[in-house]
Amino acid sequence: MPSNVPDLLALPGIGTYTAHAVAAFAFAQRAPVVDTNVRRFVARAVAGEADAGPATTAADLRAVEELLPLRPDVAARASAAFMEIGALVCTSRSPKCAICPARARCAWRASGSPPSTKPGRKPQGYAGTDRQIRGALLAVLRESAGPVARTELDLSWPDAGRRETALTSLIVDGLAVEVRPGVFALMGDG
Ligand code: SF4
């Protein structure tokens, strides 16, 4: 396993986050590890913003790298600390500033913890989603005393294409099974 970020990035399937995390946590390298929690912590403590806003990978990496101590092993410990503080202390809804090791130098706290000026994230709806279609299919299978014919499942959702895609995904995920051509059941009931 390579120990530096460029060589780790050259491996298939290894992205920026993983390469930096392996370099920092397995090899004590000075590599910024940036997840959502770290971005929020840095946005508050350094930039004085309530939220980090949309991800901008290069800028986020630079912002966190600037905070890392120069000694690689100490920087790696700082990376772990940033992640823990972001996940457990500087939480999205109720930051525990009283126990935060950064409270004395936190820009957001010093400015009175103003509300976010960034546009809120749109909550994901449920109506019309693949999850709803899968749920409708599963409800039919669950409520039936035995295997269910495709014609019966057809009544659960009007769009045939999306219904078929959802049914296939349930089979692939191991939640449903086609017990014989055109007849379906919950996995385990078939
Ligand atoms: S003092 Fe509060 S807002 Fe600032 S970094 Fe710590 S937990 Fe987050």
Boltz pocket constraint, residues with backbone or C-beta under 6 A from the ligand:
constraints:
  - pocket:
      binder: B
      contacts: [[A, 41], [A, 44], [A, 45], [A, 89], [A, 90], [A, 91], [A, 95], [A, 96], [A, 97], [A, 98], [A, 100], [A, 101], [A, 102], [A, 103], [A, 104], [A, 106], [A, 107], [A, 108], [A, 109]]
      max_distance: 6.0
